[in-house]
Amino acid sequence: MCNEAAVRYTSSGKDRYAHGVQKESTLAALEDGALARRVAAASDPPAEAELCRRLAPRVRLYGLRHLRDRHAAADLVQQVLLMTLEALRGGKVREPDRIASYVLGTSRMTVLEMRRGTRRRDELLEAYGDTEAVFEAPEPLALDGERLGGCLQALSERERSVVVLTFFDDKPADAVGEELGLSAGNVRVIRHRAIARLRECMGDHV
């Protein structure tokens, strides 16, 4: 009796596995537009996953070309794919067969918004000046050097360069910007983000 049940269970498991493989194979054979139409027609998580798998590298490449920052490109991928899925589910994509063009346009608009945000932060920093001279430096803290080194390595190359030149080489923002080909305001923004990431990485080890 137990053997018969085991045979039935094993057979059922194989059938489910074979069905899953067949469905994945079917989705992989579909064109982008067909996948987009499936997502727009009804809830279809496998179709959504397959569509995102195909579109993500294209959005990431666009982000790297226009934002020139790995972390910003990763943020762009998440934003654009989420907006695309929401638009498909809401019936807001008029031509699902041209989903690649829709994603490109969404990527372009999102990059412009991200640049506007960065430009606005730069303008505020430029308008109100560098706050370094306003506050006295706090007493140095005892840090876990090994952990700090690992956290520094986790930063992007540009963020790490800004941190090293600012705090280890003791260079002002305009000098760092001149060396890296950036504006002083941009250096301050990058430094602010890098310090926030370092604090999060260090956690209770500061």
C-alpha positions as CSV (number, residue, x, y, z in Angstrom):
1,M,0.0,0.0,0.0
2,C,2.8,2.4,1.0
3,N,4.7,1.5,-2.2
4,E,1.7,2.2,-4.3
5,A,1.3,5.6,-2.7
6,A,4.9,6.4,-3.1
7,V,4.7,5.5,-6.8
8,R,1.7,7.7,-7.3
9,Y,3.4,10.6,-5.4
10,T,6.6,10.2,-7.4
11,S,4.7,10.1,-10.7
12,S,2.7,13.2,-9.7
13,G,5.9,15.1,-8.8
14,K,7.4,14.2,-12.1
15,D,4.3,15.4,-13.9
16,R,4.4,18.7,-12.1
17,Y,8.0,19.1,-12.8
18,A,7.5,18.3,-16.5
19,H,4.6,20.7,-16.6
20,G,6.7,23.5,-15.1
21,V,9.6,22.9,-17.5
22,Q,7.2,22.8,-20.5
23,K,5.6,26.1,-19.4
24,E,9.0,27.8,-19.0
25,S,9.9,26.5,-22.4
26,T,6.7,27.9,-23.9
27,L,7.3,31.3,-22.3
28,A,10.8,31.4,-23.5
29,A,9.6,30.8,-27.1
30,L,7.2,33.7,-27.0
31,E,8.2,37.1,-28.4
32,D,8.3,40.2,-26.1
33,G,5.0,41.5,-27.3
34,A,3.2,38.2,-26.7
35,L,4.6,38.1,-23.1
36,A,3.4,41.7,-22.6
37,R,-0.1,40.8,-23.8
38,R,-0.2,37.9,-21.4
39,V,0.8,40.2,-18.5
40,A,-1.8,42.8,-19.6
41,A,-4.6,40.2,-20.0
42,A,-4.4,38.5,-16.5
43,S,-2.2,37.9,-13.5
44,D,0.6,35.7,-14.9
45,P,3.7,35.8,-12.6
46,P,5.8,33.4,-14.8
47,A,5.1,35.6,-17.8
48,E,6.0,38.7,-15.7
49,A,9.2,37.1,-14.5
50,E,10.2,36.1,-18.1
51,L,9.5,39.6,-19.4
52,C,11.5,41.2,-16.6
53,R,14.4,38.8,-17.2
54,R,14.6,39.9,-20.9
55,L,14.1,43.6,-20.3
56,A,16.4,44.1,-17.3
57,P,19.7,43.9,-19.2
58,R,18.5,46.4,-21.7
59,V,17.5,48.9,-19.0
60,R,20.7,48.3,-17.1
61,L,22.8,49.0,-20.2
62,Y,20.8,52.2,-20.9
63,G,21.4,53.3,-17.3
64,L,25.1,52.6,-17.4
65,R,25.5,54.6,-20.6
66,H,23.6,57.6,-19.4
67,L,24.1,57.6,-15.6
68,R,27.6,56.1,-15.6
69,D,27.0,54.7,-12.1
70,R,26.4,51.0,-11.3
71,H,24.1,51.7,-8.3
72,A,22.1,54.3,-10.2
73,A,21.7,51.9,-13.1
74,A,20.4,49.2,-10.7
75,D,17.9,51.7,-9.3
76,L,16.8,52.5,-12.8
77,V,16.2,48.8,-13.6
78,Q,13.9,48.4,-10.5
79,Q,12.0,51.6,-11.2
80,V,11.4,51.0,-14.9
81,L,10.4,47.4,-14.6
82,L,8.0,48.2,-11.8
83,M,6.4,51.0,-13.7
84,T,6.2,48.8,-16.8
85,L,4.4,46.0,-15.0
86,E,2.0,48.4,-13.4
87,A,1.2,50.0,-16.7
88,L,0.6,46.6,-18.4
89,R,-1.6,45.4,-15.5
90,G,-3.5,48.7,-15.7
91,G,-4.1,48.5,-19.4
92,K,-2.0,51.7,-19.9
93,V,0.3,50.3,-22.6
94,R,-1.5,51.0,-25.9
95,E,0.8,48.8,-28.0
96,P,2.0,45.8,-26.0
97,D,3.8,44.5,-29.2
98,R,6.1,47.5,-28.9
99,I,6.9,46.9,-25.3
100,A,10.7,47.3,-25.9
101,S,10.1,50.9,-27.3
102,Y,7.8,51.6,-24.3
103,V,10.5,50.5,-21.9
104,L,13.1,52.6,-23.7
105,G,10.9,55.7,-23.4
106,T,10.2,55.0,-19.7
107,S,14.0,54.6,-19.1
108,R,14.6,57.9,-20.9
109,M,12.1,59.8,-18.8
110,T,13.2,58.2,-15.6
111,V,16.8,59.1,-16.2
112,L,15.8,62.7,-16.8
113,E,13.9,62.7,-13.5
114,M,16.9,61.3,-11.7
115,R,19.2,63.9,-13.3
116,R,16.8,66.7,-12.3
117,G,16.9,65.4,-8.7
118,T,20.7,65.3,-8.7
119,R,20.9,68.8,-10.3
120,R,18.5,70.2,-7.7
121,R,20.6,68.8,-4.9
122,D,23.7,70.2,-6.5
123,E,22.1,73.6,-6.7
124,L,21.1,73.6,-3.0
125,L,24.6,72.6,-2.0
126,E,26.1,75.3,-4.2
127,A,23.6,77.9,-2.8
128,Y,24.1,77.1,0.8
129,G,27.8,76.3,0.5
130,D,29.9,73.6,2.1
131,T,28.9,72.9,5.6
132,E,32.3,71.5,6.6
133,A,33.4,74.8,8.0
134,V,30.2,75.4,10.0
135,F,30.6,72.5,12.5
136,E,33.6,71.4,14.5
137,A,34.8,68.0,13.8
138,P,33.7,65.5,16.4
139,E,36.1,63.4,18.4
140,P,37.4,60.5,16.4
141,L,35.7,57.2,17.1
142,A,37.2,53.8,17.6
143,L,36.5,51.9,14.4
144,D,36.7,48.3,13.4
145,G,39.4,48.8,10.7
146,E,38.9,45.4,9.1
147,R,35.2,45.9,8.7
148,L,35.7,49.5,7.5
149,G,38.0,48.2,4.8
150,G,35.4,45.7,3.6
151,C,32.7,48.4,3.6
152,L,34.9,50.7,1.6
153,Q,35.5,47.9,-1.0
154,A,31.7,47.5,-1.3
155,L,31.3,51.2,-2.5
156,S,31.4,52.0,-6.2
157,E,34.8,53.0,-7.6
158,R,33.7,56.7,-7.8
159,E,32.3,56.8,-4.3
160,R,35.4,55.1,-2.9
161,S,37.6,57.6,-4.7
162,V,35.7,60.6,-3.3
163,V,35.9,59.2,0.3
164,V,39.6,58.4,0.1
165,L,40.5,61.7,-1.5
166,T,38.3,63.7,1.0
167,F,39.1,62.0,4.3
168,F,42.4,60.2,3.8
169,D,44.1,62.8,1.5
170,D,42.3,65.7,3.3
171,K,41.4,67.4,0.0
172,P,38.5,69.9,-0.3
173,A,35.5,69.2,-2.5
174,D,36.7,71.5,-5.4
175,A,40.1,69.8,-5.5
176,V,38.6,66.3,-5.5
177,G,36.2,67.4,-8.2
178,E,39.1,68.8,-10.3
179,E,41.0,65.5,-10.0
180,L,37.9,63.3,-10.8
181,G,36.4,65.6,-13.4
182,L,33.3,66.4,-11.3
183,S,31.8,69.6,-10.0
184,A,32.3,70.4,-6.3
185,G,28.6,70.0,-5.8
186,N,28.5,66.6,-7.3
187,V,31.5,65.6,-5.1
188,R,29.5,66.6,-2.0
189,V,26.4,64.6,-3.2
190,I,28.5,61.5,-3.9
191,R,30.3,61.9,-0.5
192,H,27.0,62.2,1.3
193,R,25.7,59.0,-0.3
194,A,28.9,57.1,0.3
195,I,29.0,58.1,4.0
196,A,25.4,56.9,4.4
197,R,26.3,53.5,2.8
198,L,29.3,53.2,5.1
199,R,27.3,54.0,8.2
200,E,24.7,51.4,7.2
201,C,27.5,48.8,6.4
202,M,29.3,49.5,9.7
203,G,26.1,49.2,11.8
204,D,27.0,48.9,15.5
205,H,30.7,48.6,14.8
206,V,31.3,52.4,15.1
